[in-house]
Amino acid sequence: MARDPRRDSDRGSRLDTGDRIGPYVILEMLGSGGMGEVFRAHDERLGRDVAIKRLADSAIADDDARRRVLREARAAAALSHPNIAAVFDVLETPDGLAIVMEFVAGESLGARLARGPQPPAEALQIALQIADALTEAHDRGVIHQDLKPANVHLTPGGKAKILDFGIARTTRVPQEDAGRPDTAAGQIIGTPGYMAPEQMSGGRIDARTDIYGAGLLLFEMLTGRRAFDQPDLFARARAILGGAAPRIEDIDPSLPRHLSALVSRAMAVEPEDRFSSAREFHGALAHAARLLSDVPTIDDTDRARARSGIHWAGTRRRLRQHRMALAIAAVLIAAGALVAWRSIRDAWSPSVSAHGATLGVLPLRNGSGDARDDALALGLTEGVAARLSALRWVRVLSLDDSREAAAGGSDPTRAARALGATLVLDGALRRTGDALEVEVALVRHDGHRMPAGRYTGEASRPFALHQKVADGVTAVLDAEGLAATAASPDVAPPTTSQEAYAEYAQARLFLERPDVPGNLDHAIRLFQSAIGRDDRFAQAHAGLGQAYWALYQETNAPEWTGRATAAILDALRLDPEQPEVRMSLAVMYRGLGRADDAQAELRRVLAVQPGNDDAHRMLGGMHTDRGEWDRAVEAILKAIALRPNYWRNHAELGFAHFRAGRLGEAAAAYRRVTDLQPDSARGYHMLGTVQQSAGDTTAALESYRTANRIRPAASTLSNMGTILFWQGDYAGAAEAYEQAIGHAPSQPDLYANLGDAQRRLGRPDDAEKSYRRAVDEMQRLLSVNEQDATNLAILAMYHAKIGDRAAAGSALERALALNPDDGDVLLNGAIVHTLAGETARGCTMIDRALSRGASETIVRQTGELQALKGCAAYDRVSAMRR
């Protein structure tokens, strides 16, 4: 099946049973996560099984990161403790780094907790072993920083062992590395729901971070539930940082008060309020265990009554615990489609535009000849545009459109015509020492030039110059009858730092083209630098969050979503009424499946900025998510009317038409994307997807080849493989899918496609393994947003392919409850019913799917649906010829 045009990610290779890493033979995959994949392997030299963690590319992104990981893994290898799974080796392979660890038989603490809470005495014994292991590690300068039930294993003999010390952090840096940058600085390592507040907010990590994690484990062992079990990740992050963790006695009043006090201290929001060391924590646990022997126990029935809120006379009185307030600077994992939005917003209302001007602000030229002043000119352009965009009767076009119109030295008149603008602002900046001079003019589309003044200012006070220029331009507009006031509104500068604003403006340029290799890295560095100069610069925090999330969309590496939300919530704390910050929050809510909350935020933005095309576009995308095609197109066309030359608006329109089954309209929209961004692979990939869905495989292959020439991508390779599959070349298809997996080893549909090819090649065992990997990867995505109907329906199909009818039915039921009228959801539902032998239900569902935009070509090419022969809807589509 052709991939969703918005799914596009690239990553590195995979391992199968029987493959080798050094002297180790791979036996099976044990699991995967943001830091990499874990395999059970056999060491043929020593005749023992080991666990091998192959690190993800994102964990060793550069030489400094690689050096740091090696240093910390070797420090962990020096640990020798009965409650720590040993690190045996660190391998440097052509595919990256792999850490060889002790394989621990038994079950994880997570599996144990799935059966319910542990008796207090047993919970304390496990916690004591964890604290003892942490004492040894901390004494050697090693911090785990990812304690969670999955990383604690219980052997058949009852011993607790902490896993994954191979990716811990060491606080002791060798002399030769002392001068090198620590690429881990600011990097978030951990698991949502099990991270300490300082991990989320980018604070200092030390031994007390592990104490917090151990406290969370003890809480869960005693109560049988997670400390932070809010319904979504956004609420969970706010609870962690707000100090809202419940006390164990509030959940189970039968538990002794001294245990509640101990857990609360370990989980204190501020590190200085926790136990100062793992040794002190161990002593407190030992004391609690001694006290416990004097406390009467109750049976399971009484414990259940206590958890349900039924109290008895012997219950001790609850203490009210003071919780220190903490400003939200949090992180959470969230997925969903990120759309970059502009810092300069339209405040123009189309209903009054007939009396005003459409203005393009061309980039001010740097007349000084010094490249160091480029950023100053860029910042001045953004600042003047921001002030002019606040004029009621003036619509300021987006700066990226104006910048494109002025590219290649185009004269202002031609730029005005290309923009469809009434006029454009043209000018230059010159600098002499600390003195700045700006000369600007307004140029009509007919070539008439109106000088708008020459202004001077100080380089140390750039925002005052922004205001002078905006006031002068406003006066000229007013004289021409194009403005409603003779003075531009006094817009407060978003930062007091000239350098921070210039770096922010540069970062925005890079963020506009996330598909260009290196752009997101440049944007992130510039946003970080701007924040370093002014940590109260809310728009820079929001921009950084957008850049991090765009990087997640490129890589599927979940650590970037964590850092994205940390930055966006920082922005929310600093300036909650800033429209750009509210847009950030809307994206977060959409990614979490909270559509109503997301729409509420977008309405708040549009109430202030009715001309904000990004908000209109995002509303359209949300209507698309719900299968409301006409409403989606209506909202997106508003965005296009406001910003006609922005490729994202046309891409969103194409996607809405694609999901509605209007393939001709979708192709036209994506061709417009390729016209606007001819050097972007995405436009050609999306066009190819539409052509492939329409059955025009020749045109689709040409589009895919063009996309691959610009930038090879997993999605493009996969779709080319699907064409080979349709043509009966299953070996070629399998090879293409494997190449795609090499680029994106965490993309579930690639494994499902490979499984289809392997099944046709007579390799059922390999096919089942691929399908199961697809299930695992899809469940990982759904752990972020369980409200994604499309992904739920796809998961149902994967379960059906491995014969798990119960799981398939459950996932499909959830998908249909969320979006019963989506053609793709219904198509996958038809496959699920057909594989279960329920052909009548499959027939009904394929009829509904086709009536709601499902691709007729894909229906014809889906082998599982051939069992529906005799179904009128299926036979009609099958009989059609292209």
Secondary structure, DSSP 4 states (H G I P E B T S, - for coil): -PPPTT----------TT-EETTEEEEEEEEEETTEEEEEEEETTTTEEEEEEEEPGGGG-SHHHHHHHHHHHHHHHT---TTBPPEEEEEEETTEEEEEEE---SEEHHHHHTT-PPPHHHHHHHHHHHHHHHHHHHHTTEE-----GGGEEE-TTS-EEE--GGG-EES---GGGTTS--TTTT---S-TTS--HHHHTT----HHHHHHHHHHHHHHHHHSS-S---SSHHHHHHHHHTT-PPPHHHH-TTS-HHHHHHHHHHT-SSGGGS-SSHHHHHHHHHHHHHHHTTSPP--HHHHHHHHTT---TTPPPPPPPP-------------S------SS-----GGGGGGSEEEEEPPPEETT--GGGHHHHHHHHHHHHHHHTT-TTEEEPPHHHHHHHTGGG--HHHHHHHHT-SEEEEEEEEEETTEEEEEEEEEETTS-EEEEEEEEEETT-HHHHHHHHHHHHHHHHHHTT--S-SS---PPPS-S-HHHHHHHHHHHHHHT-TTSTTHHHHHHHHHHHHHHH-TT-HHHHHHHHHHHHHHHHHH--THHHHHHHHHHHHHHHH-TT-HHHHHHHHHHHHHTT-HHHHHHHHHHHHHH-TT-HHHHHHHHHHHHHTT-HHHHHHHHHHHHHHSTT-HHHHHHHHHHHHHHT-HHHHHHHHHHHHHH-TT-HHHHHHHHHHHHHTT-HHHHHHHHHHHHHH---HHHHHHHHHHHHHTT-HHHHHHHHHHHHHH-TT-HHHHHHHHHHHHHTT-HHHHHHHHHHHHHHHHHHHTT-TT-HHHHHHHHHHHHHTT-HHHHHHHHHHHHHH-TT-HHHHHHHHHHHHHTT-HHHHHHHHHHHHHTT--HHHHHH-GGGGGGTT-HHHHHHHH---
